[in-house]
Amino acid sequence: MQRRTILCTALAFALAGCAAHEPGKEHQGNQAMNLHAILSVDASHDKVLATLRFENRGERRVWLPNAAAADTRLTNRLFELREHPGGAEVAYLGPMVKRLPFTAADYVELAPHSAHTHTIDITRYYAFKPGQHTYEIRWNGLALADAKQLDAFTEVAAAPVMFTHTAP
């Protein structure tokens, strides 16, 4: 019985910690990251352009992964894409590149009180159905508060976005 109580108490503390977590505001030592990610989609002109805007509202520099902030091609499933309604996952068709551990060169630096915007054409990377359909897209990723501590990352998430795309 005592073991069960200890496990339940530990689980309650863990869940309380998860509930209190706000992406982009996780503490790294004594330093808080105040990073916000905004996702938007332009699905006109037979393309689906996903734009991520990162706003560093904090007092310290942060580092964004190249995959979300600089790369023009996807090398992994960067976005979660689902049909709406129903929530069926839209298959990722792009490459799945295995890579070495990240280094500081795999990140883009973002100065305090500044923003960075990056657009990626995801049209050919996901299995969009022919005809007009509505989708929901999400982005969840990681950022660094210190480029010298590559294992001290913070989770960052953008609010999901609904869009309609007409594929040939």
C-alpha positions as CSV (number, residue, x, y, z in Angstrom):
1,M,0.0,0.0,0.0
2,Q,2.8,2.4,0.8
3,R,4.5,1.7,-2.5
4,R,1.2,2.5,-4.3
5,T,0.9,5.8,-2.4
6,I,4.4,6.8,-3.3
7,L,3.9,6.0,-7.0
8,C,0.6,7.9,-7.1
9,T,2.2,10.9,-5.4
10,A,5.1,10.8,-7.9
11,L,2.6,10.6,-10.8
12,A,0.6,13.5,-9.4
13,F,3.7,15.7,-9.2
14,A,4.7,14.7,-12.7
15,L,1.3,15.5,-14.1
16,A,1.2,18.8,-12.3
17,G,4.5,19.7,-13.8
18,C,3.2,18.8,-17.3
19,A,0.1,20.8,-16.8
20,A,2.1,23.8,-15.8
21,H,4.4,23.6,-18.8
22,E,4.0,26.3,-21.4
23,P,5.9,25.7,-24.6
24,G,8.6,28.2,-25.2
25,K,8.8,29.2,-21.5
26,E,10.7,26.3,-20.0
27,H,13.4,27.2,-17.5
28,Q,17.0,26.3,-18.4
29,G,18.9,26.7,-15.1
30,N,18.0,30.3,-14.0
31,Q,17.3,31.5,-17.5
32,A,13.8,31.5,-19.0
33,M,13.2,31.4,-22.7
34,N,10.4,33.6,-24.0
35,L,10.1,32.3,-27.5
36,H,6.8,32.2,-29.5
37,A,6.1,30.3,-32.7
38,I,3.3,31.2,-35.1
39,L,2.4,28.9,-38.0
40,S,0.5,30.1,-41.1
41,V,-0.4,28.5,-44.4
42,D,-0.9,29.9,-47.9
43,A,-2.6,27.2,-50.0
44,S,-3.2,29.3,-53.1
45,H,-1.7,28.9,-56.6
46,D,-1.6,25.0,-56.4
47,K,1.0,25.1,-53.6
48,V,1.0,24.7,-49.8
49,L,3.4,27.1,-48.3
50,A,3.9,26.7,-44.5
51,T,5.4,29.8,-42.8
52,L,6.9,29.7,-39.3
53,R,7.4,33.0,-37.5
54,F,9.5,32.9,-34.4
55,E,9.4,35.8,-31.9
56,N,12.1,36.1,-29.3
57,R,10.4,38.2,-26.6
58,G,13.1,37.6,-24.1
59,E,16.3,39.2,-23.0
60,R,18.6,36.5,-24.2
61,R,19.5,35.0,-27.5
62,V,17.9,31.7,-28.6
63,W,18.8,29.2,-31.3
64,L,16.3,27.7,-33.7
65,P,16.7,24.5,-35.6
66,N,17.7,24.9,-39.2
67,A,15.0,22.5,-40.3
68,A,12.3,24.9,-39.2
69,A,14.1,28.2,-39.6
70,A,16.4,28.0,-42.7
71,D,16.2,24.7,-44.7
72,T,14.4,24.9,-48.1
73,R,13.8,21.2,-48.3
74,L,12.3,18.8,-45.8
75,T,14.6,15.9,-44.7
76,N,12.1,14.6,-42.1
77,R,8.5,15.0,-41.2
78,L,8.6,18.5,-39.8
79,F,4.8,19.1,-39.6
80,E,2.0,17.0,-38.4
81,L,-0.8,17.1,-41.1
82,R,-4.3,15.7,-40.7
83,E,-7.5,15.6,-42.7
84,H,-10.4,17.6,-41.4
85,P,-12.9,16.4,-40.4
86,G,-11.9,13.0,-39.2
87,G,-8.3,13.5,-38.2
88,A,-6.8,10.9,-40.5
89,E,-3.0,11.5,-40.8
90,V,-1.7,12.7,-44.2
91,A,1.3,10.6,-45.1
92,Y,4.7,12.2,-45.3
93,L,6.3,11.4,-48.7
94,G,9.6,13.1,-48.3
95,P,13.0,11.7,-47.4
96,M,13.7,10.5,-43.8
97,V,17.4,11.4,-43.4
98,K,19.3,9.9,-40.6
99,R,21.8,12.3,-39.3
100,L,24.7,12.7,-36.8
101,P,24.0,14.4,-33.5
102,F,23.2,18.1,-33.7
103,T,26.0,20.7,-33.5
104,A,25.8,24.5,-33.0
105,A,25.9,24.7,-36.9
106,D,22.4,23.1,-37.0
107,Y,20.8,26.2,-35.4
108,V,20.0,29.7,-36.4
109,E,20.6,32.4,-33.8
110,L,17.8,34.8,-32.9
111,A,18.6,38.0,-31.0
112,P,16.5,39.2,-28.1
113,H,13.4,41.2,-29.0
114,S,13.6,40.1,-32.7
115,A,11.7,37.8,-35.0
116,H,12.6,35.4,-37.8
117,T,10.2,34.2,-40.5
118,H,10.7,31.2,-42.8
119,T,8.5,29.6,-45.5
120,I,8.7,26.1,-46.8
121,D,6.8,24.7,-49.8
122,I,5.4,21.4,-48.4
123,T,3.3,20.5,-51.4
124,R,5.3,17.6,-52.7
125,Y,6.3,16.3,-49.2
126,Y,2.8,15.2,-48.1
127,A,0.1,13.0,-49.8
128,F,-2.6,15.6,-50.4
129,K,-5.8,14.1,-51.8
130,P,-6.9,15.1,-55.3
131,G,-9.7,17.7,-55.2
132,Q,-10.5,20.2,-52.5
133,H,-10.0,19.2,-48.9
134,T,-9.5,20.8,-45.6
135,Y,-6.5,20.0,-43.4
136,E,-5.1,20.8,-40.0
137,I,-1.3,21.4,-39.7
138,R,0.8,21.5,-36.5
139,W,4.4,22.2,-35.7
140,N,6.2,21.2,-32.5
141,G,9.9,21.6,-32.2
142,L,12.8,22.4,-30.1
143,A,14.9,25.5,-29.5
144,L,18.1,26.2,-27.5
145,A,18.7,28.7,-24.8
146,D,22.4,28.2,-25.1
147,A,24.2,26.9,-28.2
148,K,26.9,25.5,-26.0
149,Q,24.4,23.2,-24.2
150,L,23.0,21.2,-27.1
151,D,21.1,18.8,-24.8
152,A,19.4,21.6,-22.9
153,F,16.6,22.3,-25.3
154,T,13.1,23.7,-24.8
155,E,9.9,22.5,-26.5
156,V,8.2,25.1,-28.7
157,A,4.8,24.6,-30.3
158,A,2.8,26.7,-32.7
159,A,-1.0,26.7,-32.5
160,P,-2.6,24.4,-35.2
161,V,-3.9,26.0,-38.4
162,M,-6.8,24.9,-40.6
163,F,-6.5,25.4,-44.4
164,T,-8.1,24.2,-47.6
165,H,-6.1,22.9,-50.5
166,T,-7.2,21.9,-54.0
167,A,-4.8,19.3,-55.4
168,P,-4.9,18.2,-59.1
